[in-house]
Amino acid sequence: MIRKIKRFWVLSPVFGTLLFVLLYILAAMRYPGGSQADAQAEGFSWIHNYWCNLLNEKAINGMPNPARPLALAGTFVLCVTFSCFWFLFPGYTHFGKRSRLVIQWSGTLSMLIALFIFSSYHDTITYIASFFGLIAVAGTFIGLYKIKWYGLFAFGMINLLLVGLNNYLYYTKGMIIYLPVIQKVTFVTFLLWICWIDVELYRKTSPELLV
């Protein structure tokens, strides 16, 4: 089915990403303190704190966490942003109906599940969301290869290497201290990858997308 949409909406993931970054910075500014390196440290450390620290009701130093509402809003915006991306992208690459639906639904399910990452089931939520997200990302790679966007395909592979490095640091004794920095680098490169793809969709498509 061909559906006309305003080209503005093709860029909605980019705007959502920018809003998320703003909310992330504002939340970090309100974080009371404490990290894996120093439980009594003041404020948010870009070297030692994780995004998830901003989502907790209490900061690591034991104080109430006023950053939480902004962090929750940022999580919501990011999940909606990625859902929009994985809904739009398969249409441009002209996947078959079944493949298109698999990517769209797996991407959307991943983001809906990720909304609950702040809960006490953080690890379980992460694993389930990652499973569905992996399907959506695999579909994105296939789509990029099909339309011969090899530069974006290669940049995506760099993201995969960074994800692998994250897992190595997490499961290697004594290396987790470096994880917060690598996690942020991975996050930034992934956001840049999604936004770059989205901008190319905007530049190279007409106001009609196959969805």
BASEKOL-894709 format. One line per 2 residues: number of its first residue (from 1); for each residue x, y, z of C-alpha. Coordinates in nm, 4 decimals. Layout:
# residues N
NUM> X Y Z; ...
***
This chain:
# residues 211
1> 0.0000 0.0000 0.0000; 0.1314 0.3410 -0.0985
3> 0.0661 0.6109 0.1515; 0.1467 0.9773 0.1086
5> 0.3243 1.1349 0.4019; 0.4769 1.4758 0.4501
7> 0.8522 1.4705 0.4032; 0.8867 1.6407 0.7375
9> 0.7899 1.3167 0.9093; 1.0746 1.1335 0.7400
11> 1.3059 1.3409 0.9592; 1.1101 1.2786 1.2797
13> 1.3751 1.0325 1.4105; 1.6395 1.3052 1.3745
15> 1.4323 1.5565 1.5706; 1.3566 1.2918 1.8306
17> 1.7261 1.2142 1.8694; 1.8096 1.5812 1.9205
19> 1.5373 1.6099 2.1843; 1.6683 1.2982 2.3584
21> 2.0217 1.4408 2.3712; 1.8865 1.7624 2.5233
23> 1.6917 1.5691 2.7871; 1.9965 1.3531 2.8596
25> 2.2114 1.6607 2.9268; 1.9439 1.8254 3.1431
27> 1.8952 1.5047 3.3414; 2.2704 1.4678 3.3926
29> 2.2833 1.8234 3.5266; 2.0231 1.7353 3.7926
31> 2.1761 1.4062 3.9054; 2.2795 1.4364 4.2746
33> 2.5852 1.2144 4.2607; 2.7460 0.8767 4.3094
35> 2.8918 0.6324 4.0582; 3.0468 0.2871 4.0382
37> 3.3866 0.4462 4.0986; 3.2883 0.6684 4.3927
39> 2.9532 0.6358 4.5688; 2.9948 0.9789 4.7284
41> 3.1026 1.1723 4.4185; 2.9072 1.4876 4.3422
43> 2.6992 1.5167 4.0274; 2.6922 1.3042 3.7134
45> 3.0258 1.1736 3.5882; 3.0463 1.1295 3.2113
47> 3.3323 0.8876 3.2744; 3.1838 0.6721 3.5515
49> 2.8014 0.6991 3.5398; 2.5546 0.5154 3.3175
51> 2.2328 0.6412 3.1589; 2.0451 0.3955 3.3817
53> 2.1735 0.5774 3.6907; 1.9592 0.8730 3.5845
55> 1.6479 0.6518 3.5780; 1.6684 0.5332 3.9387
57> 1.4454 0.6775 4.2109; 1.7522 0.7318 4.4269
59> 2.1011 0.8301 4.3192; 2.3920 0.6046 4.4090
61> 2.4822 0.8409 4.6928; 2.1435 0.7669 4.8503
63> 1.9769 1.1003 4.7757; 1.6410 1.1352 4.5952
65> 1.7027 1.1620 4.2214; 1.5376 1.4703 4.0624
67> 1.6896 1.3730 3.7264; 1.4509 1.0781 3.6933
69> 1.1513 1.2542 3.5276; 1.3744 1.4025 3.2584
71> 1.5515 1.0710 3.2074; 1.2190 0.8892 3.1746
73> 1.1009 1.1492 2.9238; 1.4245 1.1025 2.7289
75> 1.3769 0.7255 2.7258; 1.0221 0.7662 2.5959
77> 1.1322 1.0061 2.3220; 1.4150 0.7760 2.2138
79> 1.1889 0.4707 2.1977; 0.9289 0.6568 1.9906
81> 1.2086 0.7910 1.7679; 1.3504 0.4477 1.6906
83> 1.0026 0.3027 1.6395; 0.9398 0.5694 1.3742
85> 1.2705 0.4891 1.2075; 1.2068 0.1151 1.1828
87> 0.8561 0.1803 1.0575; 0.9769 0.4068 0.7747
89> 1.3032 0.2460 0.6651; 1.1718 -0.0932 0.5390
91> 0.9252 0.0872 0.3132; 1.1995 0.2744 0.1330
93> 1.4059 -0.0382 0.0698; 1.1072 -0.2173 -0.0863
95> 1.1229 -0.5288 0.1258; 0.8551 -0.7879 0.0638
97> 0.5474 -0.7542 0.2811; 0.6504 -1.0276 0.5243
99> 1.0068 -0.9017 0.5679; 0.8849 -0.5439 0.6032
101> 0.6422 -0.6397 0.8785; 0.9071 -0.8433 1.0630
103> 1.1427 -0.5442 1.0759; 0.8683 -0.2983 1.1656
105> 0.7198 -0.5112 1.4419; 1.0492 -0.6324 1.5867
107> 1.1809 -0.2758 1.6009; 0.8603 -0.1485 1.7594
109> 0.8437 -0.4357 2.0114; 1.2061 -0.3763 2.1070
111> 1.1334 -0.0121 2.1832; 0.8083 -0.0822 2.3705
113> 0.9886 -0.3321 2.5928; 1.2823 -0.0939 2.6416
115> 1.0423 0.1618 2.7910; 1.0475 -0.0478 3.1093
117> 1.4245 -0.0509 3.1446; 1.3906 0.1599 3.4607
119> 1.2119 -0.1252 3.6429; 1.3641 -0.3770 3.8831
121> 1.3761 -0.6223 3.5895; 1.6380 -0.4097 3.4138
123> 1.8604 -0.6976 3.2971; 1.5698 -0.9108 3.1726
125> 1.4165 -0.6139 2.9919; 1.7535 -0.5391 2.8319
127> 1.7950 -0.8954 2.7039; 1.4438 -0.9187 2.5575
129> 1.4591 -0.5737 2.3983; 1.8026 -0.6546 2.2560
131> 1.6693 -0.9766 2.0997; 1.3978 -0.7972 1.9035
133> 1.6304 -0.5045 1.8366; 1.8851 -0.7426 1.6827
135> 1.6253 -0.8568 1.4310; 1.5443 -0.4962 1.3377
137> 1.9130 -0.4038 1.3083; 1.9821 -0.7121 1.0933
139> 1.6992 -0.6028 0.8652; 1.8504 -0.2549 0.8485
141> 2.1841 -0.3967 0.7357; 2.0135 -0.6070 0.4690
143> 1.8213 -0.3025 0.3504; 2.1338 -0.0856 0.3317
145> 2.3104 -0.3520 0.1286; 2.0140 -0.3903 -0.1066
147> 2.0062 -0.0199 -0.1902; 2.3870 -0.0047 -0.2102
149> 2.4432 0.2442 0.0696; 2.7764 0.0822 0.1433
151> 2.9174 0.3717 0.3457; 2.6292 0.3468 0.5914
153> 2.6612 -0.0300 0.5914; 3.0295 0.0005 0.6894
155> 2.9541 0.2596 0.9584; 2.6962 0.0218 1.0994
157> 2.9594 -0.2508 1.1187; 3.1716 -0.0190 1.3336
159> 2.8730 0.0063 1.5664; 2.8569 -0.3723 1.5882
161> 3.2254 -0.3870 1.6824; 3.1610 -0.1324 1.9565
163> 2.8684 -0.3395 2.0847; 3.1012 -0.6390 2.0965
165> 3.3539 -0.4335 2.2923; 3.0791 -0.3363 2.5390
167> 3.0030 -0.7021 2.6016; 3.3706 -0.7860 2.6402
169> 3.4192 -0.5158 2.9042; 3.1010 -0.6170 3.0866
171> 3.1938 -0.9837 3.1163; 3.5689 -0.9427 3.1713
173> 3.6780 -0.9125 3.5318; 3.8357 -0.5787 3.6130
175> 3.7378 -0.4173 3.2812; 3.3889 -0.2940 3.3676
177> 3.5371 0.0308 3.5009; 3.5870 0.1341 3.1366
179> 3.2359 0.0398 3.0294; 3.0559 0.3740 3.0950
181> 3.2808 0.5597 2.8506; 3.2655 0.2924 2.5796
183> 2.8901 0.2660 2.6287; 2.8495 0.6388 2.5641
185> 3.0750 0.6241 2.2553; 2.8668 0.3323 2.1247
187> 2.5451 0.5179 2.1973; 2.6613 0.8308 2.0135
189> 2.7810 0.6391 1.7074; 2.4541 0.4445 1.6937
191> 2.2486 0.7631 1.7100; 2.4642 0.9175 1.4376
193> 2.4146 0.6068 1.2236; 2.0358 0.6194 1.2553
195> 2.0275 0.9943 1.1883; 2.2579 0.9621 0.8871
197> 2.0339 0.6941 0.7364; 1.7317 0.9095 0.8064
199> 1.8811 1.2169 0.6402; 1.9644 1.0070 0.3330
201> 1.6049 0.8857 0.3230; 1.4907 1.2461 0.3279
203> 1.7334 1.3504 0.0538; 1.6694 1.0611 -0.1813
205> 1.2996 0.9903 -0.1515; 0.9906 1.1575 -0.2900
207> 0.7007 1.2545 -0.0609; 0.5602 0.9048 -0.1194
209> 0.7045 0.6133 0.0763; 0.6080 0.2519 0.0474
211> 0.4919 0.1557 0.3973
***
